[in-house]
């Protein structure tokens, strides 16, 4: 698999508004639309997208929750990741980041204009999601040609896959050296607008719940303090 670059980043405005928790049915005032357009342009100008990925063979499934990788000390713990990877014999680990300049852009805005900082933060979240989507699409084209079926993405902190695995996850990908991605003592990625994710690979037909995580609705999610579940 060789993916050296992606197309220009894009920001899905509906996704940015979701991060802002703006009701989908509520019209956007012209002033806010203009501010949001400025935030989008600023994030895209500052972003320096980088990514790294690696394919691993999965060790055979056991009765214990989670899955382990051949040749790596990382263990993906929890019932949710075990369900996602059921029947998979391999997986991809991914990490992607918009770079430190986007973090600095948001930090400067937090000092002078908290409202603008919120808009920048939401746009940056939508931008890093677009980066992951482009990366996944490029990988899928190559892997499907090899006969693999791909699951949806699943990240540390989703469901019961613990955020505490972030440091080992990034170490497994050598993400510090390759894309400058580090992990704080509390498990947060630095730069902040970065994402890690797992994608399962199977030679068998996948069920709908493995392909589309939206099948796992909020009522079934184990992340009980998520604001979207509370809503």
Rosetta blueprint (number, residue, H / E / L):
1 X L
2 X L
3 X L
4 X L
5 X L
6 X L
7 X L
8 X L
9 X L
10 X L
11 X L
12 X L
13 X H
14 X H
15 X H
16 X H
17 X H
18 X H
19 X H
20 X L
21 X L
22 X L
23 X L
24 X L
25 X L
26 X L
27 X L
28 X L
29 X L
30 X H
31 X H
32 X H
33 X H
34 X H
35 X H
36 X H
37 X H
38 X H
39 X H
40 X H
41 X H
42 X H
43 X H
44 X H
45 X H
46 X H
47 X L
48 X L
49 X L
50 X E
51 X E
52 X E
53 X E
54 X E
55 X E
56 X E
57 X E
58 X E
59 X L
60 X L
61 X L
62 X L
63 X L
64 X L
65 X L
66 X L
67 X E
68 X E
69 X E
70 X L
71 X L
72 X L
73 X L
74 X L
75 X E
76 X E
77 X L
78 X L
79 X H
80 X H
81 X H
82 X H
83 X H
84 X H
85 X L
86 X L
87 X L
88 X L
89 X L
90 X E
91 X E
92 X E
93 X E
94 X E
95 X E
96 X E
97 X E
98 X L
99 X L
100 X H
101 X H
102 X H
103 X H
104 X H
105 X H
106 X H
107 X H
108 X H
109 X H
110 X H
111 X H
112 X H
113 X L
114 X H
115 X H
116 X H
117 X H
118 X H
119 X H
120 X H
121 X H
122 X H
123 X H
124 X H
125 X H
126 X H
127 X H
128 X H
129 X H
130 X H
131 X H
132 X H
133 X H
134 X H
135 X H
136 X H
137 X H
138 X H
139 X H
140 X H
141 X H
142 X H
143 X H
144 X H
145 X H
146 X L
147 X L
148 X L
149 X E
150 X E
151 X E
152 X E
153 X E
154 X E
155 X L
156 X L
157 X L
158 X L
159 X L
160 X L
161 X L
162 X L
163 X H
164 X H
165 X H
166 X H
167 X H
168 X H
169 X H
170 X H
171 X H
172 X H
173 X L
174 X L
175 X H
176 X H
177 X H
178 X H
179 X H
180 X L
181 X L
182 X E
183 X E
184 X L
185 X L
186 X L
187 X L
188 X L
189 X E
190 X E
191 X L
192 X L
193 X L
194 X E
195 X E
196 X E
197 X E
198 X E
199 X E
200 X E
201 X E
202 X E
203 X L
204 X L
205 X L
206 X L
207 X L
208 X H
209 X H
210 X H
211 X H
212 X L
213 X H
214 X H
215 X H
216 X L
217 X L
218 X H
219 X H
220 X H
221 X L
222 X L
223 X L
224 X L
225 X L
226 X L
227 X H
228 X H
229 X H
230 X H
231 X L
